[in-house]
Amino acid sequence: MDTAGLHAFVTVADCGSFSQAAQLLFLTQSAVSKRIALLESQLDCRLFDRIGRQVMLTEAGLALLPRARQILLSIEDAERMLGNLSGMIGGRLALATSHHISLHRLPPILKTFVDRFPEVELDLQFAASEVAYEGVLKGELELALITLAPEQDDRICARTVWHDRLQYMVARNHPLAQLNRPSLTELNRYPAILPGADTFTHQRVRQQLALQGLEPNLGMSTDYLDTIRMMVSIGLGWSLLPETMIDDQLVRLNTGTEPIVRPLGYIHHRDRTLSNAARELVKLLEPGV
């Protein structure tokens, strides 16, 4: 087996399409098909079933996929380890960050990094924390800057860099803004504008309401906190937002509940050797590491 064939196999499996895989690999569809055919010949088994335009992994393909990923990651890790020996800081750095961190935490750090290490090819992706987390697990990303989960996979190394204090907020003209100390029951009479159900913020709101025997009165939903802040500011509902986002359009509500703090930081795969570029970014994120 050669790595080109394995790479083509993993890419087709992820895309579910030979044509999309060809675009990602900068190859013709015919070239991708030939690489898959050669791999199937070497293994003496079919890896994909092609039914019309649909591509599905066979039982053999399903068995091979995690091992193929591991082989490719091990080769990439070895190349990175050897490259690190030169001491040079360059090459591609695949990094993902949540939209909130990219807007409110990362800019000064990223500017310093880019100015200091111009030889680094920064592949910066903006994604929900959960998506970035999966990218690190799969080996597609070296680092991710995200809201840290309460429990981490054993394969993930996580470090807290910032703490976000979250506050219940409404627009200044919202009825709740006129109350001195609204209870969660009073709060829940009005629609909430929250991120998706699998996010830290949504889960913490649900937990606090559940202690009062309440289910969230959900209105609109989006995972973009700046969009939520805008919708709250025009009176469409209340939300739980980082206090760094408060402005003269918003009022902080004193609900008398336990303060909520969410950790923000970076993660990387525990078994992956970080490139010199990734190590330098970590130093900027967390001096002394």
Secondary structure, DSSP 8 states (H G I E B T S, - for coil): --HHHHHHHHHHHHHT-HHHHHHHHTS-HHHHHHHHHHHHHHHTS--EEEETTEEEE-HHHHHHHHHHHHHHHHHHHHHHHHHHTT----EEEEEEE-HHHHHHTSHHHHHHHHHH-TTEEEEEEE--HHHHHHHHHHTS-SEEEEE--SS--TTEEEEEEEEEEEEEEEETTSGGGG-SS--HHHHTTS-EEE--TTSHHHHHHHHHHHTTT----EEEE-S-HHHHHHHHHTTS-BEEEEGGG--TTEEE-------EEEEEEEEEETTS---HHHHHHHHHHSTT-
